[in-house]
């Protein structure tokens, strides 16, 4: 992973593509927010990608972790330490992120085995501090009022982040978009994750930002609703 591609989704929203997995950068007037932080060892590349679009990584105020998996937590603490950001995560995943509890084992379907095996051999995330444990319904200080949505199932403390004023929904790995909107993979509790996906579909976003797959910006609410209706736990 020598570099990171950074693509513009909306004037305030960029995708950081780590080839496998991704994070998102939200821009307010004076502050930047990262949703997830990619793989361990990618802090330099992440900062360079932010600079490549004329933004200053020292404006990074918070890193919101959607869940405890290594491809989302990886560079969070290094970025936070360098740039003065606060790290936020749900309380149920916080002990795993801190290295105080094991990563919960997923229920792996046969066709998911290659995905799971790749993840096991990928770089581990180091124990990472969580400065603030968030809860369902909590409103965060970016994006005109970002709302935390507890979406358990992929992991117990998985969250989505909804920006109602902008129609943007960050789903973590509860939902994927590979190649189209679909139920995510490698869930700890598939039935609970499907319930969470259906809850997220009711938010009717116009921009869908998943942990894996291209952002969805057209017919978004309808595509998410249809995928949730046909998904099987």
Backbone as a ProteinNet text record, in pm:
[ID]
protein_1_A
[PRIMARY]
XXXXXXXXXXXXXXXXXXXXXXXXXXXXXXXXXXXXXXXXXXXXXXXXXXXXXXXXXXXXXXXXXXXXXXXXXXXXXXXXXXXXXXXXXXXXXXXXXXXXXXXXXXXXXXXXXXXXXXXXXXXXXXXXXXXXXXXXXXXXXXXXXXXXXXXXXXXXXXXXXXXXXXXXXXXXXXXXXXXXXXXXXXXXXXXXXXXXXXXXXXXXXXXXXXXXXXXXXXXXXXXXXXXXXXXXX
[TERTIARY]
84.4	0	88.6	133.9	230	165.9	43.4	-22.1	-171.7	-239.1	-383.8	-444.9	-545.2	-619.6	-728.7	-743.5	-846.2	-939.2	-1066.4	-1162.5	-1272.7	-1315.2	-1419.2	-1556.6	-1641.1	-1777.8	-1874.4	-1861.2	-1936.6	-1836.7	-1875.2	-1779	-1717.2	-1787.3	-1736	-1686.9	-1700.3	-1679.6	-1583.7	-1481.3	-1384.3	-1373.5	-1340.6	-1313.4	-1163.3	-1115	-975.8	-974	-919.5	-922.9	-792.1	-798.7	-681.4	-668.7	-732.4	-734.2	-826.9	-799.6	-894.3	-938.2	-1063	-1113	-1092.8	-1161.8	-1157.4	-1202.5	-1174.8	-1218.8	-1275.8	-1334.2	-1396.7	-1352.8	-1333.6	-1292.9	-1405.7	-1455.3	-1559.4	-1497.7	-1531.6	-1475.6	-1583.2	-1565.5	-1644.4	-1561.5	-1609.8	-1539.2	-1396.5	-1381.4	-1251	-1195.6	-1274	-1234.7	-1250.4	-1172.3	-1183.9	-1219.2	-1296.9	-1334.2	-1306.7	-1241.3	-1223.7	-1325.6	-1390.4	-1471.8	-1388.9	-1336.8	-1243.5	-1105.2	-1006.2	-867.2	-778.2	-835.9	-754.1	-662.2	-561.1	-471.4	-362.5	-307	-190.9	-76	3.1	119	90.6	-32.5	-70	-92.9	-41.5	-65	0.9	123.8	191.9	114	71.4	0.1	-136.2	-200.9	-330	-314	-214.3	-189.6	-154.1	-73.9	-37.1	-159.3	-250.7	-372	-457.8	-464.8	-541.1	-478.6	-346.6	-278.3	-296.5	-312.2	-320.5	-443.6	-544.9	-663.8	-666.8	-549.2	-537.1	-586	-598.3	-643.7	-527.4	-538.1	-431.7	-469.3	-393.5	-428	-423.4	-355.8	-357	-493.2	-584.3	-721.6	-809.5	-749.4	-824.6	-861.8	-991.5	-1037.7	-1087.5	-1135.7	-1190.4	-1177.4	-1163	-1165.2	-1274.6	-1377.6	-1490.2	-1472.2	-1459.5	-1440.3	-1575	-1611.8	-1742	-1743.9	-1626.4	-1618.7	-1472.3	-1450.1	-1318.9	-1224.7	-1260.4	-1175.3	-1051	-945.6	-812.2	-807.1	-890.7	-886.2	-959.8	-1018.8	-1087.8	-1016.3	-951.1	-884.3	-739.2	-675	-531.3	-447.5	-466.3	-379.3	-440.7	-547.1	-621.1	-534.9	-465.5	-392.7	-272.9	-204.2	-89.6	-135	-246	-299.9	-345.4	-412.9	-462.6	-348.5	-243.9	-129.4	-59.2	-45.6	25.9	-52.1	-183.5	-262.9	-361.1	-357.3	-438.4	-584.2	-615.4	-755.6	-802.1	-931.5	-998	-1048.6	-1038.7	-1085.4	-1215.9	-1318.1	-1450.8	-1490.3	-1558.2	-1609.6	-1721.4	-1801.8	-1907.9	-1847.2	-1912.1	-1861	-1846.6	-1927.4	-1918.7	-1796.7	-1747.9	-1626.7	-1501.7	-1517.3	-1401.6	-1298.6	-1338.6	-1237.4	-1155	-1217	-1143.4	-1044.4	-1089	-1002.9	-883.1	-905.5	-797.1	-704.5	-740.5	-660.1	-688.1	-799	-834.4	-922.3	-975.9	-1063.8	-1036.4	-1060.8	-1034.4	-1135.9	-1094.5	-1186	-1292	-1420.1	-1523.7	-1517.7	-1535.8	-1526.7	-1653.3	-1636.2	-1754.7	-1811.4	-1936	-1998.9	-1962.7	-1877.9	-1822.6	-1895.4	-1959.8	-2021.2	-1911.9	-1943.8	-1842.4	-1781.2	-1864.1	-1811.8	-1734	-1746.1	-1672.8	-1533.8	-1502	-1376.1	-1253.9	-1243	-1125	-1114.3	-1227.1	-1226	-1173.9	-1223.5	-1182.3	-1033.4	-985.3	-845	-753.2	-795.3	-714.6	-705.4	-816.9	-818.1	-727.8	-724.3	-642.6	-493.8	-453.2	-311.6	-272.2	-365.4	-336.4	-281.2	-218.8	-156.8	-257.2	-220.5	-307.2	-305.2	-416.6	-419.6	-355.8	-272.6	-216.8	-325.5	-307.3	-400.9	-413.3	-535.2	-564.3	-653.4	-619.8	-701.1	-837.8	-936.8	-1066.6	-1089.8	-1090.4	-1104.3	-1248	-1339.9	-1481	-1564.5	-1640.4	-1731.2	-1869.2	-1920.1	-2046	-2158.7	-2280.9	-2400.7	-2499.1	-2593.9	-2699.3	-2772.2	-2791	-2864.1	-2780.6	-2654.8	-2568.2	-2538.3	-2537.5	-2509.8	-2367.1	-2290.7	-2149.4	-2131.7	-2019.8	-1999.7	-1942.9	-1999	-1956	-2072.9	-2057.4	-2158.5	-2296	-2301.1	-2430.6	-2512.8	-2446.2	-2516.4	-2518.4	-2404.2	-2390.9	-2449.1	-2536.1	-2606.2	-2547.1	-2511.2	-2463.3	-2583	-2572	-2675.3	-2610.6	-2645.7	-2592.8	-2649.3	-2560.4	-2600.3	-2530.6	-2566.8	-2494.1	-2518.2	-2426	-2438.6	-2308.9	-2255.6	-2123.8	-2023.7	-2027.4	-1967.2	-2067.8	-2052.6	-2150.4	-2159.2	-2045.8	-2045.7	-2038	-2077.1	-2078.3	-2173.5	-2130.3	-2216.1	-2219.3	-2327.9	-2334.4	-2334.2	-2302.8	-2306.3	-2392.1	-2494.6	-2591.4	-2580.2	-2568	-2567	-2698.5	-2804	-2936.4	-2939.6	-2865.9	-2869.8	-2810.7	-2725.2	-2657.6	-2701.7	-2785.8	-2831.7	-2724.6	-2620.2	-2506.8	-2517	-2491.1	-2491.6	-2364.5	-2284.9	-2167.7	-2209.8	-2194.6	-2251.8	-2150.8	-2020.1	-1924.4	-1943	-1931.1	-1940	-2075.1	-2173.1	-2307.2	-2360.6	-2329.6	-2369.1	-2242.2	-2242.8	-2134.2	-2192.9	-2105.9	-2151.5	-2056.9	-2050.7	-1956.8	-2032	-2068.8	-2053.9	-2169.8	-2280.7	-2395.1	-2426.8	-2524.4	-2559.6	-2598.4	-2539.4	-2563.2	-2541.1	-2590.8	-2564.1	-2415.4	-2354	-2211.8	-2174.5	-2047	-1996.5	-1926.2	-1902.3	-1824	-1885.5	-2015.1	-2085.7	-2072.6	-2062.6	-2065.8	-2204.7	-2307.7	-2446.7	-2521.2	-2540.6	-2598	-2741.7	-2821.1	-2960.6	-2967.4	-2884.5	-2883.4	-2830.4	-2729	-2675.3	-2779.5	-2859.5	-2964.5	-3070.8	-3104.9	-3197.3	-3139.4	-3009.1	-2943.9	-2947.4	-2923.9	-2929	-3067.8	-3169.2	-3305.9	-3337.2	-3282.1	-3296.4	-3230	-3110.4	-3039.3	-3113.7	-3175.6	-3249.3	-3362.1	-3419.2	-3529.5	-3484	-3353	-3301.7	-3305.4	-3319.4	-3336.6	-3225.3	-3099	-2988.8	-2984.6	-2924.9	-2897.9	-2753.9	-2666.3	-2527.3	-2496.4	-2453.9	-2425.3	-2276.1	-2211.8	-2067.8	-2043.5	-2010.2	-1989.1	-1840.7	-1813.2	-1674.1	-1601.7	-1675.2	-1616.9	-1708.1	-1650.3	-1727.6	-1740.9	-1779.4	-1788	-1902.8	-1885.6	-1997.5	-2115.2	-2234.4	-2357	-2422.6	-2445.1	-2497.8	-2620.3	-2665.5	-2785	-2885.3	-3013.2	-3119.8	-3081.5	-3013.6	-2948.4	-3047.9	-3147.7	-3244.1	-3316.5	-3354.1	-3426.2	-3337.4	-3213.5	-3121.4	-3092.1	-3075.7	-3052.8	-3175.1	-3292.4	-3417.1	-3436.1	-3410.1	-3426.9	-3328	-3202.9	-3102.8	-3138.2	-3187.6	-3226.6	-3345.5	-3437	-3557.6	-3527.8	-3424	-3395.2	-3281.2	-3210.5	-3098.6	-3148.5	-3062.6	-3096.6	-2990.9	-3037.1	-2943.8	-2892.5
-118.6	0	124.6	164.9	272.9	410	422	551.9	533	644.8	642.1	735.6	686.1	772.1	842.9	972.9	1050.3	1107.6	1067.4	1110.1	1195.3	1295.9	1386.5	1327.3	1323.8	1274.9	1392.2	1485.3	1610.3	1721	1847.9	1953.2	1939.4	1875.4	1861.4	1720	1629	1487.4	1422.3	1353.8	1282.3	1137	1051.3	910.3	887.6	820.9	775.9	626.7	591.5	453.7	383.4	284.8	207.7	77.9	73.6	-42.7	-151	-199.3	-285	-208.7	-167.2	-84.4	62.3	145.1	288.3	366.2	495.3	588.6	709.9	799.8	918.1	1041.8	1149.6	1277.4	1378	1433.7	1536	1670.8	1773	1905.5	2004.2	2061.5	2176.4	2301.2	2416.5	2540.3	2541.6	2504.9	2512.4	2377.8	2272.4	2143.3	2032.2	1925.7	1803.7	1688.4	1594.8	1474.6	1353.5	1252.7	1124.8	1024.9	957	840.9	718.7	651.5	539.9	589.3	497.9	543.4	448.4	354.5	268.5	176.2	125.5	24.8	87.4	6.6	49.4	83.3	182.7	220.6	311.1	363.4	446.5	592.4	634.9	773.6	874.1	845.6	937.3	952.7	839.8	841.2	909	889.7	953.7	1105.3	1150.7	1295	1353	1279.9	1327.5	1337	1240.5	1244.2	1365.2	1396.8	1514.1	1641	1649.3	1766.9	1778	1664.3	1664.8	1737.4	1757	1832.1	1969.9	2014.5	2149.2	2167.7	2057.9	2065.8	2034.6	2085.7	2071.9	1964	1853.5	1748.8	1795.4	1906.9	1959.5	2018	2027.5	2068.5	1949.4	1831.3	1711.5	1716.5	1719.6	1734.7	1605.1	1514.6	1389.8	1278.4	1156.9	1034.8	946.8	921.8	841.4	700.1	602.2	463.7	392.7	339.8	273.8	139	75.7	-50	-86.3	-201.2	-233.5	-307.3	-328.8	-410.3	-335.6	-412.3	-356.7	-263.3	-288.3	-202.9	-71	-52.4	72.3	148.6	75.3	135.6	171.6	94.6	90.9	211.2	323.9	440.2	547.2	514.2	616.5	687.2	610.3	676.2	754.7	701.8	775.4	908.7	906.1	1030.4	1124.7	1069.6	1152.7	1216.7	1138.8	1191.5	1302.4	1284.1	1382.4	1512.4	1499.2	1614.3	1665.4	1606.6	1658.2	1621.1	1509.7	1469.3	1384.1	1382.9	1298.9	1173.2	1057.9	931.9	892.2	863.8	830.1	691.4	615.5	483.7	447.1	349.9	302.9	227.5	237.5	175.2	25.3	-43.2	-188.6	-236	-153.4	-189.9	-125.7	-28.9	43.4	-48.8	-148.9	-235.6	-313.1	-351.6	-421.6	-326.1	-205.7	-106.1	-75.4	-69.1	-41	-160.1	-277.2	-396.5	-465.9	-432.5	-490.9	-614.9	-640.5	-754.1	-806.3	-934.6	-990.4	-941	-943	-909.3	-1019	-985	-1088.1	-1165.9	-1297	-1383.3	-1371.5	-1354.6	-1347.1	-1484	-1484	-1603.7	-1603	-1696.4	-1693.8	-1794.6	-1743.7	-1830.8	-1887.1	-1996.7	-2061.6	-1963.9	-1882.3	-1793.4	-1675.2	-1655.9	-1548.9	-1591.6	-1720.4	-1770.5	-1699.8	-1680.6	-1609.2	-1466.4	-1398.6	-1263.1	-1265.7	-1361.5	-1374.4	-1406.4	-1498.1	-1537.9	-1422.8	-1339.6	-1222.6	-1127.1	-1107.1	-1017.2	-1064.9	-1194.6	-1251.7	-1228.2	-1227.6	-1212.4	-1066.6	-974.8	-832.6	-769.7	-651.6	-589.6	-565	-603.5	-579.4	-432.1	-386.5	-252.2	-256.9	-161.1	-157.8	-119.6	-150.2	-98.3	52.8	98.2	237.7	299.9	417.8	482.6	522.2	524	581.9	695.8	816.9	933.9	956.9	913	939.3	821.9	762.8	654.8	713.6	683.3	742.5	641.3	693.8	611.1	641.6	552.4	570.8	702.7	778.7	904.3	1024.4	1002.3	1114	1200.1	1330.1	1423.5	1474.4	1460.7	1498.1	1633.5	1698.5	1837.1	1857.1	1790.8	1816	1787.4	1834.3	1803.8	1860.3	1968.6	2026.5	1944.8	1854.5	1770.1	1625.8	1558.6	1417.9	1330.3	1238	1154.9	1014.3	967.3	830.1	735	631.1	528.3	395.2	342.5	211.7	107.8	34.8	-62.6	-195.1	-261.7	-383.1	-498.4	-593.6	-714.1	-744.6	-648.1	-670.4	-689.5	-601.3	-619.2	-565.8	-597.9	-547.2	-395.2	-327.6	-182.6	-110.7	-176	-108.6	10.2	117.6	234.9	280.7	350.6	432.1	577	666	809.3	875.4	945.2	1006.3	1157.8	1220.2	1366.1	1409.2	1427.4	1454.8	1579	1683.2	1807.4	1790	1690.5	1669.3	1540.4	1461.6	1337	1230.7	1240.4	1148	1043.8	918.2	809.8	727.4	720.2	634.3	506.4	392.2	268.9	176.6	206.8	104.7	-18	-137.2	-260.3	-330	-264.8	-322.9	-335.6	-237.5	-235.6	-226.3	-289.1	-276.4	-229	-193.3	-153.2	-212	-345.1	-418.8	-528.9	-513.6	-391.7	-294	-343.9	-256.8	-268.4	-195.1	-196.4	-338.3	-383.4	-520.5	-530.3	-637.6	-671.1	-697.9	-644.1	-662.1	-805.9	-829.6	-965.1	-974.7	-1098.8	-1129.3	-1067.1	-1085.2	-1033.2	-1129	-1073.6	-1154.1	-1213.8	-1135.3	-1178.4	-1131.7	-1223.1	-1185.4	-1134.6	-1198.1	-1154.8	-1013.8	-986.9	-854.5	-750.4	-788.7	-697	-665	-763	-737.8	-644.3	-663	-568.1	-426.9	-416	-284.6	-225.2	-308.1	-259.3	-204.4	-274.3	-229.5	-100.4	-85.2	40.8	154.7	130.1	233.4	271.2	173.5	202.1	302	300	391.1	537	560.7	697.5	765.8	687.9	743.8	835	791.6	882.1	908.4	1020.9	1050.9	1017.8	1008.3	967.1	856.1	742.2	625.4	596.2	594.6	573.2	447	338.8	210.1	187.9	90.1	58	-6.5	-67.7	-133.4	-109.3	-59.3	-31.5	116.2	147.4	286.9	358.3	487.3	565.5	562.4	565.2	558.8	696	755.4	891.8	906.4	798.3	806.5	699	737.5	645.4	575.3	647.2	585.8	522.8	598.4	547.2	424.7	429.3	316.5	193.7	212.7	98.9	37	119.7	68	-4.6	50.8	-12.5	-147	-153.1	-277.1	-383.5	-342.2	-437.6	-490.9	-404.2	-446.8	-542.2	-517	-600.1	-739.7	-753.9	-883.8	-959.2	-893.9	-958.7	-1072.4	-1171.6	-1288.2	-1305	-1325.6	-1346.7	-1489.5
0	0	0	-116.6	-124.3	-119.9	-164.2	-166.5	-151.2	-128.7	-111.6	-214.4	-282.6	-373.3	-293.9	-317.8	-251.1	-357.6	-352	-452.2	-391.5	-465.2	-418	-446.1	-343.9	-356.8	-364.8	-272.2	-271.5	-236.1	-242.5	-208	-69.3	23.2	159.5	193.1	101.7	133.7	34.6	88.6	7.2	53.5	-41.2	-15.8	-13.4	91.1	97.9	68	-46.3	-94.2	-60.7	29.3	69.5	-10.3	-125.1	-213.7	-158.5	-38.7	32.1	155.5	155.7	264.6	235.5	308.7	284	406.2	400.4	502.6	430.4	507.4	449	525.7	450.8	508.3	488.5	599.7	594.9	629.3	551	567.8	612.5	731.3	773.8	747.1	791.3	759.3	815.3	941.2	1006.1	1049.1	1038.4	1093.2	990.2	1012.2	933.3	1025.8	973	1046.3	959.2	1015.3	947.4	999.7	908.6	944	909.8	1011.9	1002.6	960.5	972	959.7	882.6	808.7	724.1	801.6	731.3	786.8	873.2	960.8	1039	945.3	984.6	906.8	789	779.8	665.1	703.6	818.7	861.4	766.8	724.7	633.5	503.7	449.8	322.8	336.4	450.3	473.2	480.1	554.4	563.5	427.1	349.2	215.7	125.2	137.8	56.3	92.5	220.9	264.2	207.6	213.8	158.7	7.6	-59.4	-205.8	-257.2	-172.5	-214	-147.1	-100.8	-48	93.3	168.9	306.9	401.5	522.5	621.8	722.5	730	826.4	971.4	999.8	1135.4	1173.6	1078.4	1107.4	1146.8	1149.7	1186.1	1334.8	1362.9	1500.8	1562	1478.2	1532	1430.2	1482.7	1402.5	1461.7	1383.8	1429.9	1374.2	1462.5	1421.9	1418.6	1302.5	1291.6	1361.2	1375.6	1450.2	1471.8	1532.3	1589.1	1494.6	1368.9	1282.3	1234.1	1206.9	1181.7	1061.2	958.8	840.5	860.9	977.5	1010.9	1122.4	1211.6	1327.2	1296.6	1208.2	1185.2	1221.5	1151	1170.2	1260	1329.8	1404.6	1508.6	1591.6	1699.9	1647.8	1548.3	1494	1434.8	1360.9	1305.6	1416.3	1515.8	1625.5	1703.2	1730.2	1804.4	1726.5	1597.8	1516	1499.3	1485.2	1440.4	1545.6	1665.7	1775.5	1770	1706.3	1691.5	1809.9	1829.6	1929	1858.6	1924.8	1868.3	1937	1856.1	1906.1	1858.3	1943.9	1908	2005.7	1967.4	2057	2175.2	2288.7	2409.8	2403	2321	2313.2	2234.6	2144	2069.5	2127.4	2215.2	2268.6	2335.8	2417.3	2478.2	2374.8	2264.6	2158.6	2093.5	2063.6	2000.5	2089.3	2220.2	2314.4	2336.1	2284.6	2305.1	2436.2	2500.3	2629.7	2616.2	2497.6	2472.9	2332.1	2307.3	2174.2	2071.5	1946.5	1837.4	1829.1	1827.4	1821.4	1691	1700.8	1583.7	1498.7	1366.6	1280	1249.3	1206.7	1149.5	1001.3	959.3	824.2	735.8	630.4	531.1	439.8	370.2	286.8	187	122	18	76.2	208.7	274	323.2	316	371.6	313	179.1	127	180.4	199	253.4	396.5	474	613.8	623.5	539.9	546.3	508.3	413.6	378.9	497.8	565.4	680.4	791.9	814.6	922	896.1	768.9	736.1	711.3	721.1	699.1	826.7	815.7	934	1046.4	1166.5	1281.5	1320.3	1374.1	1431.2	1569.9	1604.1	1739.3	1838.7	1967.4	2067.9	2052.2	2048	2012	2117.1	2160	2262.4	2204.4	2289.5	2255.7	2353.5	2303.3	2389.5	2432.5	2351.2	2378	2330.7	2421.1	2386.7	2356.1	2238.3	2192.8	2203.7	2201	2216.1	2104.4	2088.4	1989.2	2012	1903.7	1911.3	1948.8	1984.8	2022.1	1899.1	1918.8	1809.6	1823.3	1715.8	1715	1648	1678.2	1639.3	1501.1	1401.9	1264.2	1170.2	1047.7	946.8	976.5	1053.7	1085	1182.6	1254.9	1351.4	1306.1	1320.2	1282.4	1392.6	1354.8	1451.9	1452.3	1570.5	1587.1	1583.9	1501.7	1494.1	1531.5	1647.4	1685.5	1589.4	1521.6	1419.5	1447.5	1556	1595.6	1499.8	1505.5	1424.4	1352.8	1279.1	1220.7	1333.6	1429.6	1561.4	1661.4	1789.8	1886.8	1891.6	1872.3	1882.6	1749.3	1642.7	1513	1516.2	1452.4	1439.8	1294.2	1261.7	1141.4	1187	1095.3	1124.4	1016.9	1060.7	968.8	976.4	859.9	849.8	786.3	865.4	807.9	719.7	756.5	679.5	540	524.2	396.5	327	391.1	330.9	319.4	402.5	394.5	505.8	471.3	569.5	553.8	661.6	669.1	741.1	676.1	730.9	796	787.5	828.9	741	800	721.1	732.2	792.3	793.7	652.3	569.7	429	345.8	228.9	131.7	-1.1	-92.5	-226.5	-330	-330.7	-415.4	-491.3	-618	-697.1	-676.5	-620	-591.8	-443.6	-398.3	-255.9	-214.5	-105.3	-60.1	90.9	147.9	286.9	302	407.6	429.1	459	486.2	508.2	642.7	685.1	805.7	931	945.9	1062.2	1180.9	1299.2	1421	1442.1	1414.9	1429.5	1304.5	1210.3	1080.7	1094.4	1177.7	1192.3	1249.8	1348	1409.3	1309.9	1232	1131.8	1025.5	988	889	945.6	1071.4	1136.8	1131.4	1154.7	1151.1	1010.9	910.2	772.6	739.9	783.8	756.6	831.2	949.2	1023	946.3	894.6	820.3	692.7	628.5	505.6	530.2	648.6	680.4	687.7	695	701.1	564.8	457.1	323.7	277.3	283.6	246.2	96.7	61.5	-80	-116.6	-16	-36.4	63.6	11.4	94.9	89.3	206	216.8	299.3	231	296.6	324.3	409.1	439.6	323.8	231.9	115.6	-3.7	-111.4	-232	-258.5	-380.7	-423.4	-352.7	-324.6	-270.5	-367.1	-310.8	-390.7	-385	-501.9	-507.3	-597.2	-656.7	-741.4	-699.8	-694.9	-651.3	-521.5	-435.6	-319.4	-223.4	-182.6	-85.1	-139.1	-265.7	-324.9	-334.3	-370.7	-382.4	-246.3	-144.9	-9.5	41.8	19.4	63.5	-3.4	-135.2	-208.5	-159.8	-136	-89.2	49.8	135.4	270.2	265.5	172.7	162.8	111.4	28.8	-32.4	35.4	127.9	195.1	284.8	300.1	381.6	489.3	610.7	720.9	721.9
[MASK]
+++++++++++++++++++++++++++++++++++++++++++++++++++++++++++++++++++++++++++++++++++++++++++++++++++++++++++++++++++++++++++++++++++++++++++++++++++++++++++++++++++++++++++++++++++++++++++++++++++++++++++++++++++++++++++++++++++++++++

